[in-house]
Amino acid sequence: MRLNLSSQIVLNKVPVEFYKPKTTVEYSEISRMEKIHTDIFASMAEGASHVADKIEAGIKAAQQEGKFYVMALGAGSSLYSV
């Protein structure tokens, strides 16, 4: 019997299956109330990195086609990490 479990309880950590579902059915259970496609990340830094990678890929794709990449950003502190 393990008696030291209280030192291993972490209340601010969300289980991975809540934000990275393994199947489409699990994903639809998490995002069924969303109006647009929604990805959930473990941390703000991981989400910001994903967004920055998508923006970079979009810019490169537009450059290869000889087009401009137009992007609209909102205001506020939520964009600082991107």
The first five atom37 places (N, CA, C, CB, O) and aatype in JSON, in Angstrom:
{
  "aatype": [12, 1, 10, 2, 10, 15, 15, 5, 9, 19, 10, 2, 11, 19, 14, 19, 6, 13, 18, 11, 14, 11, 16, 16, 19, 6, 18, 15, 6, 9, 15, 1, 12, 6, 11, 9, 8, 16, 3, 9, 13, 0, 15, 12, 0, 6, 7, 0, 15, 8, 19, 0, 3, 11, 9, 6, 0, 7, 9, 11, 0, 0, 5, 5, 6, 7, 11, 13, 18, 19, 12, 0, 10, 7, 0, 7, 15, 15, 10, 18, 15, 19],
  "atom_mask": [
    [1, 1, 1, 1, 1],
    [1, 1, 1, 1, 1],
    [1, 1, 1, 1, 1],
    [1, 1, 1, 1, 1],
    [1, 1, 1, 1, 1],
    [1, 1, 1, 1, 1],
    [1, 1, 1, 1, 1],
    [1, 1, 1, 1, 1],
    [1, 1, 1, 1, 1],
    [1, 1, 1, 1, 1],
    [1, 1, 1, 1, 1],
    [1, 1, 1, 1, 1],
    [1, 1, 1, 1, 1],
    [1, 1, 1, 1, 1],
    [1, 1, 1, 1, 1],
    [1, 1, 1, 1, 1],
    [1, 1, 1, 1, 1],
    [1, 1, 1, 1, 1],
    [1, 1, 1, 1, 1],
    [1, 1, 1, 1, 1],
    [1, 1, 1, 1, 1],
    [1, 1, 1, 1, 1],
    [1, 1, 1, 1, 1],
    [1, 1, 1, 1, 1],
    [1, 1, 1, 1, 1],
    [1, 1, 1, 1, 1],
    [1, 1, 1, 1, 1],
    [1, 1, 1, 1, 1],
    [1, 1, 1, 1, 1],
    [1, 1, 1, 1, 1],
    [1, 1, 1, 1, 1],
    [1, 1, 1, 1, 1],
    [1, 1, 1, 1, 1],
    [1, 1, 1, 1, 1],
    [1, 1, 1, 1, 1],
    [1, 1, 1, 1, 1],
    [1, 1, 1, 1, 1],
    [1, 1, 1, 1, 1],
    [1, 1, 1, 1, 1],
    [1, 1, 1, 1, 1],
    [1, 1, 1, 1, 1],
    [1, 1, 1, 1, 1],
    [1, 1, 1, 1, 1],
    [1, 1, 1, 1, 1],
    [1, 1, 1, 1, 1],
    [1, 1, 1, 1, 1],
    [1, 1, 1, 0, 1],
    [1, 1, 1, 1, 1],
    [1, 1, 1, 1, 1],
    [1, 1, 1, 1, 1],
    [1, 1, 1, 1, 1],
    [1, 1, 1, 1, 1],
    [1, 1, 1, 1, 1],
    [1, 1, 1, 1, 1],
    [1, 1, 1, 1, 1],
    [1, 1, 1, 1, 1],
    [1, 1, 1, 1, 1],
    [1, 1, 1, 0, 1],
    [1, 1, 1, 1, 1],
    [1, 1, 1, 1, 1],
    [1, 1, 1, 1, 1],
    [1, 1, 1, 1, 1],
    [1, 1, 1, 1, 1],
    [1, 1, 1, 1, 1],
    [1, 1, 1, 1, 1],
    [1, 1, 1, 0, 1],
    [1, 1, 1, 1, 1],
    [1, 1, 1, 1, 1],
    [1, 1, 1, 1, 1],
    [1, 1, 1, 1, 1],
    [1, 1, 1, 1, 1],
    [1, 1, 1, 1, 1],
    [1, 1, 1, 1, 1],
    [1, 1, 1, 0, 1],
    [1, 1, 1, 1, 1],
    [1, 1, 1, 0, 1],
    [1, 1, 1, 1, 1],
    [1, 1, 1, 1, 1],
    [1, 1, 1, 1, 1],
    [1, 1, 1, 1, 1],
    [1, 1, 1, 1, 1],
    [1, 1, 1, 1, 1]
  ],
  "atom_positions": [
    [[0.84, -1.18, 0.0], [0.0, 0.0, 0.0], [0.88, 1.24, 0.0], [-0.95, 0.0, 1.21], [1.84, 1.34, 0.77]],
    [[0.55, 2.18, -0.86], [1.31, 3.42, -0.95], [0.69, 4.46, -0.03], [1.37, 3.94, -2.41], [-0.5, 4.75, -0.13]],
    [[1.48, 5.01, 0.86], [0.96, 5.96, 1.84], [1.32, 7.41, 1.53], [1.46, 5.6, 3.21], [0.83, 8.31, 2.2]],
    [[2.16, 7.65, 0.56], [2.62, 9.01, 0.28], [1.85, 9.66, -0.88], [4.1, 8.99, -0.03], [2.42, 10.5, -1.59]],
    [[0.62, 9.3, -1.1], [-0.12, 9.81, -2.25], [-0.47, 11.28, -2.14], [-1.38, 9.02, -2.43], [-0.61, 11.95, -3.16]],
    [[-0.62, 11.81, -0.94], [-1.01, 13.22, -0.81], [0.05, 14.15, -1.38], [-1.26, 13.56, 0.66], [-0.28, 15.25, -1.83]],
    [[1.3, 13.74, -1.38], [2.35, 14.58, -1.95], [2.38, 14.52, -3.48], [3.71, 14.17, -1.4], [3.08, 15.3, -4.11]],
    [[1.63, 13.61, -4.06], [1.61, 13.45, -5.51], [0.35, 14.01, -6.16], [1.76, 12.0, -5.87], [0.2, 13.94, -7.38]],
    [[-0.56, 14.56, -5.37], [-1.8, 15.11, -5.91], [-1.53, 16.52, -6.42], [-2.93, 15.11, -4.84], [-1.0, 17.36, -5.69]],
    [[-1.89, 16.78, -7.64], [-1.73, 18.09, -8.24], [-3.1, 18.56, -8.7], [-0.7, 18.06, -9.44], [-3.72, 17.93, -9.56]],
    [[-3.58, 19.65, -8.12], [-4.93, 20.11, -8.42], [-5.0, 21.01, -9.65], [-5.5, 20.84, -7.24], [-6.07, 21.16, -10.23]],
    [[-3.9, 21.61, -10.04], [-3.94, 22.54, -11.17], [-3.51, 21.89, -12.49], [-3.05, 23.72, -10.89], [-3.31, 22.6, -13.47]],
    [[-3.37, 20.59, -12.53], [-3.0, 19.9, -13.77], [-4.21, 19.17, -14.32], [-1.83, 18.9, -13.52], [-4.83, 18.36, -13.64]],
    [[-4.54, 19.48, -15.55], [-5.69, 18.87, -16.22], [-5.22, 17.61, -16.94], [-6.36, 19.87, -17.22], [-4.19, 17.65, -17.62]],
    [[-5.93, 16.5, -16.81], [-5.53, 15.28, -17.52], [-5.48, 15.5, -19.03], [-6.5, 14.15, -17.19], [-6.3, 16.22, -19.59]],
    [[-4.52, 14.87, -19.67], [-4.29, 15.05, -21.11], [-5.52, 14.71, -21.93], [-3.12, 14.18, -21.56], [-5.79, 15.37, -22.93]],
    [[-6.28, 13.7, -21.54], [-7.44, 13.31, -22.34], [-8.51, 14.4, -22.41], [-8.04, 12.04, -21.79], [-9.4, 14.33, -23.26]],
    [[-8.45, 15.4, -21.53], [-9.41, 16.49, -21.58], [-9.08, 17.52, -22.65], [-9.5, 17.17, -20.24], [-9.98, 18.21, -23.13]],
    [[-7.82, 17.65, -23.03], [-7.48, 18.64, -24.05], [-6.81, 18.04, -25.29], [-6.58, 19.68, -23.46], [-6.63, 18.76, -26.27]],
    [[-6.45, 16.79, -25.29], [-5.91, 16.11, -26.47], [-6.65, 14.8, -26.65], [-4.37, 15.88, -26.34], [-6.12, 13.74, -26.32]],
    [[-7.87, 14.85, -27.18], [-8.64, 13.61, -27.35], [-7.99, 12.69, -28.37], [-10.07, 13.92, -27.76], [-7.36, 13.15, -29.32]],
    [[-8.15, 11.38, -28.17], [-7.53, 10.39, -29.05], [-8.37, 10.1, -30.28], [-7.29, 9.11, -28.29], [-7.82, 9.74, -31.32]],
    [[-9.67, 10.26, -30.19], [-10.54, 9.92, -31.31], [-11.41, 11.11, -31.69], [-11.42, 8.71, -30.97], [-11.52, 12.08, -30.93]],
    [[-12.01, 11.02, -32.85], [-12.91, 12.07, -33.31], [-14.14, 12.18, -32.41], [-13.35, 11.81, -34.76], [-14.65, 13.27, -32.18]],
    [[-14.59, 11.06, -31.91], [-15.75, 11.08, -31.02], [-15.42, 11.83, -29.72], [-16.2, 9.63, -30.7], [-16.22, 12.63, -29.25]],
    [[-14.26, 11.56, -29.15], [-13.85, 12.27, -27.94], [-13.69, 13.76, -28.22], [-12.53, 11.7, -27.4], [-14.07, 14.59, -27.39]],
    [[-13.14, 14.11, -29.39], [-12.99, 15.53, -29.74], [-14.35, 16.2, -29.86], [-12.22, 15.67, -31.06], [-14.53, 17.32, -29.39]],
    [[-15.32, 15.52, -30.47], [-16.65, 16.11, -30.63], [-17.34, 16.29, -29.28], [-17.51, 15.24, -31.55], [-18.13, 17.22, -29.11]],
    [[-17.05, 15.42, -28.32], [-17.62, 15.58, -26.99], [-17.08, 16.84, -26.31], [-17.32, 14.35, -26.13], [-17.81, 17.53, -25.59]],
    [[-15.82, 17.13, -26.53], [-15.2, 18.3, -25.91], [-15.65, 19.59, -26.59], [-13.68, 18.19, -25.97], [-15.89, 20.59, -25.91]],
    [[-15.76, 19.58, -27.91], [-15.99, 20.83, -28.66], [-17.39, 20.95, -29.26], [-14.98, 20.94, -29.76], [-17.59, 21.77, -30.15]],
    [[-18.33, 20.18, -28.81], [-19.66, 20.17, -29.43], [-20.4, 21.5, -29.3], [-20.5, 19.08, -28.83], [-21.27, 21.79, -30.12]],
    [[-20.08, 22.31, -28.32], [-20.76, 23.59, -28.13], [-20.06, 24.74, -28.85], [-20.86, 23.91, -26.65], [-20.57, 25.86, -28.87]],
    [[-18.91, 24.49, -29.44], [-18.15, 25.54, -30.12], [-18.72, 25.8, -31.51], [-16.67, 25.15, -30.22], [-19.16, 24.87, -32.18]],
    [[-18.72, 27.06, -31.93], [-19.22, 27.43, -33.26], [-18.16, 27.27, -34.34], [-19.73, 28.86, -33.24], [-18.49, 27.13, -35.52]],
    [[-16.89, 27.3, -33.95], [-15.79, 27.15, -34.9], [-14.87, 26.04, -34.42], [-15.01, 28.5, -35.06], [-14.97, 25.59, -33.28]],
    [[-13.97, 25.59, -35.3], [-13.0, 24.55, -34.92], [-12.16, 25.06, -33.76], [-12.1, 24.16, -36.13], [-11.65, 26.18, -33.8]],
    [[-12.01, 24.25, -32.75], [-11.3, 24.65, -31.55], [-10.25, 23.62, -31.18], [-12.28, 24.86, -30.39], [-10.55, 22.43, -31.09]],
    [[-9.02, 24.07, -30.97], [-7.96, 23.21, -30.46], [-7.63, 23.67, -29.04], [-6.68, 23.26, -31.38], [-7.58, 24.87, -28.77]],
    [[-7.42, 22.74, -28.16], [-7.12, 23.04, -26.77], [-5.7, 22.57, -26.48], [-8.15, 22.35, -25.8], [-5.32, 21.46, -26.86]],
    [[-4.92, 23.42, -25.81], [-3.52, 23.1, -25.52], [-3.29, 23.09, -24.02], [-2.59, 24.1, -26.2], [-4.05, 23.69, -23.26]],
    [[-2.25, 22.41, -23.6], [-1.94, 22.27, -22.18], [-1.53, 23.59, -21.55], [-0.83, 21.25, -21.98], [-1.82, 23.84, -20.38]],
    [[-0.86, 24.44, -22.32], [-0.4, 25.71, -21.77], [-0.56, 26.8, -22.81], [1.08, 25.61, -21.31], [-0.72, 26.54, -24.0]],
    [[-0.5, 28.04, -22.33], [-0.6, 29.18, -23.23], [0.6, 29.21, -24.19], [-0.7, 30.49, -22.43], [0.45, 29.57, -25.35]],
    [[1.77, 28.85, -23.69], [2.97, 28.85, -24.53], [2.85, 27.84, -25.67], [4.21, 28.55, -23.68], [3.25, 28.13, -26.8]],
    [[2.32, 26.66, -25.38], [2.14, 25.64, -26.41], [1.12, 26.1, -27.46], [1.69, 24.31, -25.79], [1.32, 25.89, -28.66]],
    [[0.04, 26.72, -27.02], [-0.96, 27.24, -27.95], [-0.41, 28.38, -28.8], [0.0, 0.0, 0.0], [-0.66, 28.43, -30.01]],
    [[0.34, 29.28, -28.18], [0.93, 30.4, -28.91], [1.93, 29.9, -29.95], [1.62, 31.37, -27.95], [1.99, 30.44, -31.06]],
    [[2.7, 28.89, -29.61], [3.65, 28.31, -30.55], [2.93, 27.7, -31.75], [4.52, 27.25, -29.85], [3.37, 27.84, -32.89]],
    [[1.82, 27.02, -31.49], [1.02, 26.43, -32.57], [0.47, 27.51, -33.5], [-0.14, 25.58, -31.98], [0.52, 27.38, -34.72]],
    [[-0.06, 28.58, -32.92], [-0.6, 29.69, -33.72], [0.51, 30.33, -34.54], [-1.27, 30.75, -32.82], [0.32, 30.61, -35.72]],
    [[1.67, 30.56, -33.93], [2.79, 31.17, -34.65], [3.25, 30.28, -35.81], [3.96, 31.43, -33.69], [3.59, 30.78, -36.88]],
    [[3.27, 28.97, -35.59], [3.64, 28.04, -36.67], [2.64, 28.09, -37.82], [3.74, 26.61, -36.13], [3.03, 28.05, -38.98]],
    [[1.35, 28.19, -37.5], [0.31, 28.28, -38.54], [0.46, 29.58, -39.33], [-1.09, 28.2, -37.91], [0.31, 29.58, -40.55]],
    [[0.73, 30.67, -38.64], [0.92, 31.96, -39.32], [2.14, 31.89, -40.23], [1.08, 33.11, -38.29], [2.09, 32.35, -41.37]],
    [[3.23, 31.32, -39.73], [4.45, 31.18, -40.53], [4.19, 30.35, -41.78], [5.57, 30.55, -39.7], [4.63, 30.72, -42.87]],
    [[3.47, 29.25, -41.64], [3.16, 28.39, -42.79], [2.29, 29.13, -43.79], [2.47, 27.1, -42.33], [2.47, 28.99, -45.0]],
    [[1.35, 29.92, -43.3], [0.49, 30.7, -44.19], [1.25, 31.76, -44.96], [0.0, 0.0, 0.0], [1.01, 31.97, -46.15]],
    [[2.18, 32.43, -44.29], [3.0, 33.45, -44.94], [3.86, 32.82, -46.03], [3.89, 34.18, -43.91], [3.96, 33.35, -47.14]],
    [[4.49, 31.69, -45.72], [5.34, 31.02, -46.7], [4.53, 30.53, -47.9], [6.07, 29.85, -46.06], [5.0, 30.62, -49.03]],
    [[3.33, 30.01, -47.66], [2.48, 29.54, -48.76], [2.07, 30.7, -49.65], [1.24, 28.82, -48.21], [2.04, 30.56, -50.87]],
    [[1.75, 31.84, -49.05], [1.36, 33.01, -49.83], [2.54, 33.54, -50.64], [0.81, 34.11, -48.91], [2.37, 33.95, -51.79]],
    [[3.73, 33.53, -50.06], [4.92, 33.98, -50.77], [5.22, 33.1, -51.98], [6.13, 34.01, -49.84], [5.59, 33.61, -53.03]],
    [[5.05, 31.79, -51.83], [5.3, 30.88, -52.94], [4.33, 31.12, -54.09], [5.2, 29.43, -52.48], [4.68, 30.92, -55.25]],
    [[3.11, 31.55, -53.76], [2.12, 31.83, -54.79], [2.23, 33.26, -55.31], [0.72, 31.59, -54.25], [1.52, 33.64, -56.24]],
    [[3.12, 34.05, -54.72], [3.29, 35.43, -55.14], [2.15, 36.33, -54.67], [0.0, 0.0, 0.0], [1.86, 37.34, -55.31]],
    [[1.52, 35.97, -53.58], [0.39, 36.74, -53.05], [0.77, 37.36, -51.71], [-0.86, 35.85, -52.9], [1.77, 37.0, -51.09]],
    [[-0.07, 38.3, -51.29], [0.1, 38.9, -49.97], [-0.59, 38.03, -48.93], [-0.46, 40.34, -49.94], [-1.55, 37.32, -49.24]],
    [[-0.1, 38.08, -47.72], [-0.73, 37.37, -46.6], [-1.39, 38.42, -45.73], [0.3, 36.5, -45.78], [-0.7, 39.22, -45.09]],
    [[-2.69, 38.43, -45.69], [-3.43, 39.42, -44.92], [-3.89, 38.78, -43.61], [-4.65, 39.98, -45.73], [-4.48, 37.7, -43.61]],
    [[-3.6, 39.46, -42.52], [-3.94, 38.91, -41.22], [-4.55, 40.01, -40.36], [-2.68, 38.31, -40.53], [-4.03, 41.13, -40.31]],
    [[-5.64, 39.71, -39.7], [-6.29, 40.66, -38.79], [-6.1, 40.16, -37.36], [-7.81, 40.83, -39.12], [-6.38, 39.0, -37.05]],
    [[-5.62, 41.02, -36.5], [-5.39, 40.65, -35.11], [-6.25, 41.51, -34.19], [-3.91, 40.8, -34.74], [-6.48, 42.69, -34.46]],
    [[-6.71, 40.91, -33.14], [-7.46, 41.65, -32.14], [-6.51, 42.39, -31.22], [0.0, 0.0, 0.0], [-5.29, 42.27, -31.33]],
    [[-7.07, 43.16, -30.33], [-6.26, 43.9, -29.37], [-6.35, 43.21, -28.02], [-6.72, 45.38, -29.28], [-7.29, 42.47, -27.74]],
    [[-5.38, 43.47, -27.19], [-5.42, 42.91, -25.85], [-4.19, 42.1, -25.52], [0.0, 0.0, 0.0], [-3.31, 41.9, -26.37]],
    [[-4.13, 41.65, -24.31], [-2.94, 40.94, -23.83], [-2.88, 39.49, -24.29], [-2.9, 40.99, -22.33], [-1.85, 38.84, -24.11]],
    [[-3.95, 38.97, -24.86], [-3.94, 37.56, -25.26], [-3.0, 37.29, -26.43], [-5.34, 37.12, -25.64], [-2.65, 36.13, -26.67]],
    [[-2.58, 38.3, -27.15], [-1.72, 38.1, -28.32], [-0.24, 38.3, -28.01], [-2.13, 39.05, -29.41], [0.59, 38.09, -28.9]],
    [[0.12, 38.69, -26.81], [1.51, 38.96, -26.49], [2.42, 37.77, -26.72], [1.63, 39.41, -25.06], [3.52, 37.93, -27.23]],
    [[1.98, 36.59, -26.38], [2.85, 35.42, -26.49], [3.0, 34.93, -27.93], [2.31, 34.3, -25.64], [3.94, 34.2, -28.23]],
    [[2.09, 35.33, -28.82], [2.2, 34.94, -30.23], [3.25, 35.79, -30.88], [0.84, 35.07, -30.97], [3.51, 35.64, -32.07]]
  ]
}
